[in-house]
């Protein structure tokens, strides 16, 4: 049912969820920012550092699926509070003396807490905004990741190199606990929803299977997966690359990382806003969400490949922003497409499943890049090969999305199938 008009409260909740995603990505980027010192202090090889980046995603996907079903029954206010508390608490072990194994375990635990974060935040926001107004809130939450890095990168870099990388982790833990306290006081559930599902876990899984087989869901998983491959590389390897290959100072790396992510976030926000504007002007979801999003993914792949063949400089940095920013536009469009083809009772589960699938790229990409760097004739050659493959994957995924993303048609098919099933059961 529709919510009664409370636009002020809706935007307040969205603002808190924006900060939620901001903290989420600050937690993610810190290992990349502190990579040079972590490698030095712990004596890691490139492959081991890649494993450290991949460890974050070990339980990321599984927890996204599990919590996706939980939020069909439990209020998102409490789920989000627990997730954010886990993030904060996993930072504190890093403040003391810790080895490679301990850091791996901490990152695995953090990933388990962060895996469901974005789909649960989207699910919570959609309880306040109807379908025709959901692309912009999705873009706002996606922008939180970029702003998180933009705000956190210079601050964390300063703490890392002027105090210690251990202290930087502790700072994130404190910020996370403060956010949880504010959220528990202010947050409440939106009313654009049906009643919480009382179906069994088996019944919920069965209900989710039909949308999972739709071409839109398949296309959303493919385009999201290739986009997340690039995102995982940006989180883990780009700051270290800027230091070891491009020879930038720590302060410069902090600002460059911030600018890169802010520019990429603006691309995501702008893409989401443009898609919603086109939707309001009568464009089909196929065009303004499916085709537009897939084209951004493919264009990002082209930019990445060209970037990998350039010498360090302004042109390379601009293409780096486009290469990793344009594919991320799909992250603001996929939730709207999934929300369009499934009822709200299944939305949390389907968003969780989509996140689980696409984030498996994060488990693979950092390790593969580390292996390429370690086995290549030089670090430059290893990075170039890794970026080339990232670009090719993005182009292939974008082309697949152009063929598969048909949210309008799938919404009609799934709606008709659900109506037929209900009629059959009635008779």
C-alpha positions in Angstrom: 0.0 0.0 0.0 1.0 3.6 -0.5 2.5 5.6 2.3 0.8 8.7 3.6 2.6 11.8 2.6 5.7 12.3 4.8 8.3 13.6 2.3 10.4 15.2 5.0 10.7 12.0 6.9 11.4 10.1 3.7 14.3 12.3 2.9 15.7 12.2 6.5 15.7 8.4 6.3 17.4 8.6 2.9 20.0 11.0 4.4 20.8 8.5 7.2 21.0 5.7 4.7 23.3 7.8 2.6 25.6 8.1 5.6 25.3 4.4 6.1 26.7 3.7 2.6 29.3 6.4 3.1 30.7 4.6 6.2 30.3 1.3 4.3 32.8 2.4 1.6 35.1 4.1 4.0 35.5 0.7 5.7 36.1 -0.9 2.3 38.8 1.5 1.0 41.0 1.7 4.1 43.0 -1.5 3.2 43.8 0.0 -0.2 44.9 3.3 1.3 47.1 1.6 3.8 48.2 -1.0 1.4 51.8 0.1 1.1 52.4 0.2 4.9 50.4 -3.1 5.4 52.5 -4.9 2.8 55.7 -3.5 4.4 54.8 -4.1 8.0 53.4 -7.6 7.5 55.9 -8.6 4.8 53.2 -9.5 2.2 53.7 -10.6 -1.4 51.3 -9.1 -4.1 49.4 -12.4 -4.1 48.9 -12.2 -0.3 47.7 -8.6 -0.5 45.3 -9.7 -3.2 44.1 -12.5 -0.9 43.6 -9.8 1.8 41.4 -7.9 -0.6 39.5 -11.0 -1.7 39.0 -12.2 1.9 36.5 -9.3 2.4 34.2 -11.0 -0.1 34.4 -14.6 1.3 31.1 -14.4 3.1 29.9 -11.2 1.5 27.6 -13.0 -1.0 26.2 -15.6 1.4 25.3 -13.0 4.0 23.6 -10.9 1.3 21.3 -13.9 0.4 20.6 -14.8 4.0 19.8 -11.3 5.1 17.8 -10.7 2.0 15.3 -13.3 3.2 15.5 -12.0 6.8 14.3 -8.5 5.8 11.2 -9.9 4.4 10.2 -10.7 8.0 12.2 -8.4 10.2 12.1 -4.6 10.3 14.9 -3.0 8.3 15.6 -0.6 11.2 16.9 -3.4 13.4 18.7 -5.3 10.6 20.6 -2.1 9.5 21.6 -1.3 13.1 23.0 -4.8 13.6 25.0 -4.6 10.3 26.5 -1.2 11.1 27.4 -2.4 14.6 29.3 -5.4 13.1 31.3 -3.1 10.8 32.3 -0.9 13.8 33.3 -3.8 16.1 35.4 -5.5 13.4 37.6 -2.4 13.1 38.9 -2.4 16.7 41.1 -5.6 16.5 43.1 -3.7 13.9 44.2 -1.1 16.5 46.6 -3.5 18.1 49.4 -5.8 16.9 47.8 -8.1 14.3 49.2 -10.6 11.8 48.2 -11.6 8.3 45.8 -14.3 9.6 44.1 -12.0 12.1 43.6 -9.4 9.5 42.2 -11.9 7.1 39.6 -13.0 9.8 38.7 -9.4 10.5 38.1 -8.6 6.9 36.0 -11.8 6.4 33.8 -10.7 9.4 33.5 -7.2 8.0 32.5 -8.5 4.6 29.8 -10.7 6.2 28.4 -7.6 7.8 28.7 -5.4 4.7 27.4 -7.9 2.2 23.7 -7.2 2.7 24.3 -3.4 3.3 23.3 -1.9 -0.1 20.3 -4.2 -0.9 19.0 -3.7 2.6 19.4 0.1 2.4 17.7 0.1 -1.0 14.9 -2.1 0.5 14.5 0.3 3.4 14.5 3.4 1.1 11.9 1.9 -1.3 9.5 1.7 1.6 9.4 5.5 1.4 9.4 6.1 -2.3 7.0 4.7 -5.0 8.3 3.0 -8.2 8.3 6.1 -10.4 10.5 8.0 -7.9 13.0 5.2 -7.0 15.8 5.8 -9.4 17.0 9.0 -7.8 17.0 7.5 -4.2 19.0 4.6 -5.6 21.5 7.0 -7.2 21.7 8.9 -3.9 22.7 5.7 -2.0 25.1 4.8 -4.8 26.6 8.3 -4.5 27.2 7.6 -0.8 30.0 5.2 -1.7 31.8 7.9 -3.7 31.3 10.5 -1.1 32.5 8.1 1.5 35.8 7.7 -0.2 36.0 11.4 -1.1 35.5 12.4 2.6 37.5 9.5 4.1 40.4 9.1 1.8 42.3 12.4 2.7 41.4 12.0 6.4 42.4 8.3 6.6 45.5 8.9 4.6 46.6 11.6 7.0 46.0 9.4 10.0 47.6 6.4 8.3 50.9 8.2 7.5 51.0 10.7 10.4 49.7 8.5 13.3 49.4 4.8 12.2 47.3 2.6 10.0 46.1 0.9 13.2 44.6 4.2 14.5 42.8 4.8 11.2 40.9 1.5 11.6 40.0 2.6 15.2 38.7 5.9 13.9 36.3 4.1 11.6 35.0 1.9 14.4 34.2 5.0 16.5 32.4 6.7 13.6 30.3 3.5 13.0 29.1 3.3 16.6 28.1 6.9 16.6 26.0 6.4 13.5 24.3 3.3 15.0 23.3 5.4 18.0 21.7 8.1 15.8 19.9 5.6 13.6 18.3 3.8 16.5 16.9 7.1 17.8 15.6 8.5 14.5 14.8 5.6 12.1 11.4 4.1 11.5 9.8 1.9 8.7 8.3 3.4 5.6 4.7 2.4 4.7 5.1 1.7 0.9 5.0 -2.1 1.4 2.7 -5.0 1.9 2.5 -6.8 5.2 5.6 -8.7 6.3 5.8 -12.1 4.7 4.7 -15.1 6.8 5.7 -17.7 4.2 8.1 -20.4 5.1 11.7 -20.2 3.9 10.9 -22.9 1.3 7.9 -21.0 0.0 10.0 -17.8 -0.2 12.6 -19.5 -2.2 10.0 -21.0 -4.5 8.4 -17.6 -5.0 11.8 -16.1 -5.9 12.6 -18.7 -8.5 10.4 -17.3 -11.3 11.9 -13.8 -11.3 15.4 -15.3 -11.1 14.8 -17.0 -14.4 13.8 -13.8 -16.1 16.1 -12.2 -18.7 16.2 -9.0 -16.7 17.4 -10.7 -13.5 20.0 -12.6 -15.6 21.1 -9.4 -17.3 21.2 -7.5 -14.0 23.5 -10.2 -12.6 25.9 -10.2 -15.6 26.2 -6.4 -15.9 26.5 -6.0 -12.1 29.2 -8.7 -11.9 31.5 -7.1 -14.5 31.0 -3.7 -13.0 31.9 -5.0 -9.5 35.0 -6.6 -10.9 36.3 -3.1 -11.7 35.0 -1.8 -8.3 36.9 -4.4 -6.4 40.1 -3.5 -8.2 39.6 0.2 -7.5 39.1 -0.6 -3.8 42.2 -2.8 -3.4 44.8 -2.0 -6.0 44.5 1.5 -7.4 46.0 3.4 -4.4 48.9 0.9 -4.3 49.4 1.3 -8.0 49.5 5.1 -7.7 52.3 4.7 -5.1 54.5 1.9 -6.5 54.1 2.5 -10.2 53.2 6.2 -10.6 55.3 7.2 -7.6 52.8 9.7 -6.0 53.2 10.8 -2.4 50.8 9.5 0.2 49.0 12.9 0.4 48.7 13.1 -3.3 47.3 9.5 -3.4 44.7 10.4 -0.8 43.5 13.4 -2.8 43.6 11.6 -6.1 41.6 8.7 -4.7 39.1 11.1 -3.3 38.7 12.9 -6.7 38.5 9.7 -8.6 35.7 8.3 -6.4 33.8 11.6 -6.2 33.9 12.0 -10.0 32.8 8.4 -10.4 30.0 9.0 -7.9 28.8 12.0 -9.7 28.6 9.9 -12.9 26.4 7.4 -11.0 24.2 10.1 -9.5 24.0 11.9 -12.9 23.2 8.7 -14.7 20.5 7.8 -12.1 19.0 11.3 -12.3 19.0 11.2 -16.1 17.3 7.8 -16.1 14.6 9.0 -13.8 14.1 12.2 -15.9 13.7 10.1 -19.0 11.2 7.8 -17.2 9.1 10.8 -16.2 9.1 11.9 -19.8 7.6 8.6 -20.9 10.6 6.6 -21.8 10.2 2.8 -21.3 12.2 1.1 -18.5 13.8 -0.9 -21.2 15.4 2.2 -22.7 16.0 4.5 -19.7 17.1 1.7 -17.3 18.2 -1.3 -19.3 19.7 0.0 -22.5 21.2 3.1 -20.8 22.7 1.1 -18.0 24.2 -1.6 -20.2 25.7 1.1 -22.5 27.4 2.7 -19.6 29.0 -0.6 -18.6 30.3 -1.2 -22.1 31.6 2.3 -22.5 33.5 2.0 -19.2 35.2 -1.1 -20.6 36.4 0.8 -23.6 37.7 3.6 -21.4 39.6 1.1 -19.2 41.3 -0.6 -22.1 42.4 2.8 -23.6 43.6 3.9 -20.2 45.8 0.8 -19.8 47.8 1.8 -22.8 48.5 5.4 -21.8 51.4 6.9 -19.9 50.7 8.3 -16.4 49.1 11.7 -16.6 45.9 13.7 -16.7 44.4 11.8 -19.7 45.1 8.5 -18.0 43.4 9.7 -14.8 40.4 11.0 -16.7 39.9 7.6 -18.4 40.5 5.9 -15.1 37.5 7.8 -13.7 35.4 6.9 -16.7 36.5 3.3 -16.8 35.5 2.6 -13.2 32.8 5.2 -12.9 30.6 4.6 -15.9 30.0 0.8 -15.2 28.9 1.7 -11.7 25.9 3.6 -13.1 24.3 0.1 -13.4 24.2 -0.1 -9.5 21.6 2.7 -9.4 19.5 1.2 -12.1 19.4 -2.5 -11.3 17.5 -2.1 -8.0 14.8 -0.1 -9.7 14.5 -2.8 -12.4 14.3 -5.6 -9.8 11.8 -3.6 -7.8 9.8 -3.2 -11.0 9.6 -7.0 -11.8 9.0 -8.4 -8.3 6.4 -7.7 -5.6 7.7 -6.0 -2.4 7.4 -9.2 -0.4 10.1 -10.7 -2.6 12.1 -7.6 -3.2 14.5 -7.9 -0.3 15.4 -11.5 -1.2 15.9 -10.8 -4.9 18.1 -7.7 -4.2 20.1 -9.8 -1.8 20.5 -12.6 -4.4 21.6 -10.1 -7.0 24.1 -8.6 -4.6 25.4 -12.1 -3.8 26.0 -12.9 -7.4 27.7 -9.7 -8.5 30.0 -9.4 -5.5 31.6 -12.8 -6.2 33.6 -10.7 -8.6 35.1 -9.1 -5.6 36.3 -12.4 -4.3 38.1 -13.1 -7.5 39.4 -9.8 -8.9 41.9 -8.7 -6.2 43.5 -12.1 -6.1 43.8 -12.3 -9.9 45.3 -8.9 -10.1 47.9 -9.8 -7.4 48.8 -13.0 -9.3 49.2 -11.1 -12.5 51.5 -8.5 -10.9 53.6 -11.1 -9.1 54.1 -13.3 -12.2 54.5 -10.5 -14.8 57.9 -9.3 -16.0 57.2 -6.0 -14.2 54.5 -4.4 -12.1 53.6 -2.1 -15.0 53.0 -5.1 -17.2 51.0 -6.9 -14.6 48.7 -3.9 -14.1 48.3 -3.4 -17.8 47.2 -7.0 -18.3 44.8 -6.8 -15.4 43.2 -3.6 -16.7 42.9 -5.0 -20.2 41.0 -8.0 -18.9 38.8 -5.8 -16.7 37.9 -3.7 -19.8 37.1 -6.7 -21.9 34.8 -8.1 -19.2 33.0 -4.8 -19.0 32.4 -4.6 -22.7 31.2 -8.2 -22.8 28.9 -7.7 -19.8 27.5 -4.5 -21.3 26.6 -6.2 -24.6 24.9 -9.0 -22.7 22.9 -6.4 -20.8 21.7 -4.8 -24.1 20.3 -8.1 -25.0 18.8 -9.2 -21.7 17.5 -6.2 -19.7 13.8 -5.9 -20.5 12.1 -4.9 -17.2 8.8 -3.7 -18.8 8.3 -7.0 -20.6 9.4 -9.1 -17.7 7.1 -7.2 -15.3 4.1 -8.0 -17.5 5.1 -11.7 -17.9 5.7 -12.2 -14.2 2.5 -10.3 -13.3 0.5 -12.4 -15.7 2.1 -15.6 -14.4 1.3 -14.7 -10.8 -2.3 -13.8 -11.6 -2.7 -17.1 -13.5 -1.2 -19.0 -10.5 -3.5 -17.2 -8.1 -6.5 -18.0 -10.2 -5.6 -21.7 -10.5 -5.2 -22.0 -6.7 -8.5 -20.3 -6.1 -10.3 -22.8 -8.3 
